Amino acid sequence: MIAKKMLETIPKSIRMIRRLSSHSLEGNLALQQLRLLILVRDGFGQTSIAETLGVSLAAVSRAIESL
């Protein structure tokens, strides 16, 4: 019962958060780029960022370069 409610609610909540985030961001900054900037601001290194986001170090390097 609870699991079913969670599966119904969580995806809707995530969509709403993404929609609200994209409307409040200036320019063409994606949600993933915002997360990256927050992690950098909080002092995370590239390895920690890669682990947190579940991507490779190369992907983090490319993402930082693109900012």
Beta strands, then each sheet from edge to edge (+ up, - down):
end
